[in-house]
Every structure is written in C-alpha cells, then in structure tokens.
C-alpha cells in the first residue's frame, strides 16, 4: 500500500514539478501550481484541501501538512494566470523590500 502511495505521489509531482506559495491581498497563503492559484479551503489533522481561486472552477489540490502534493482533481475552466502571478509576485517582493529594508529618515 505504501508503495502505491509513493508511486501516486511521484506521478503527481511529475504533473506539477514545482509548487510554490505566495500571499493573498489579505495575507493568506496561496498555493501556485502550473500557473494556477489555489486558496486553502480547509485543513484536517493530515491533509490540506486547496481550491482554485477562480469562482466556479472545479479544480482542487490536496497536500499533506508539510505541503507535499498528494492529489489533484478536477479540470480548470479558465486559462492559466501567468501574467497575474508575475504581477502579484512583483508586488509581494516590493512590499517585502519596503518592510524589511526601507526606513524613513526624518531629520530632527
């Protein structure tokens, strides 16, 4: 049984070779896989359930608690969001730099 799980996990990892995470406008984590974004729908003691951020889209992803991809289900009803993701990542980087490296020097 464990061997079947490892094989299934390997097949899923081949389909989505890399997943990453970015923050939503409200600071919540978003999973990014294959230029699609997913928001956390619910979490149990063993699994996190992610749903596509586009309303009405049936695609979803399951990860374990360490964010290892376990399962994908459903098909997307829309195109990939590559440009939207690039804008979001650039915005997140600017916010990070602003918070961590820029200081306001006000002369006394």
Secondary structure, 3 states (H helix, E strand, C coil): CHHHHHHHHHHHHHHCCCEEEEECCCCCEEEEECCEEEEEEEECCCEEEEEECCCCCCCEEEEECCCCEEEEECCCCCCCCHHHHHHHHHHHHHHHHHHHHCCCCCCC
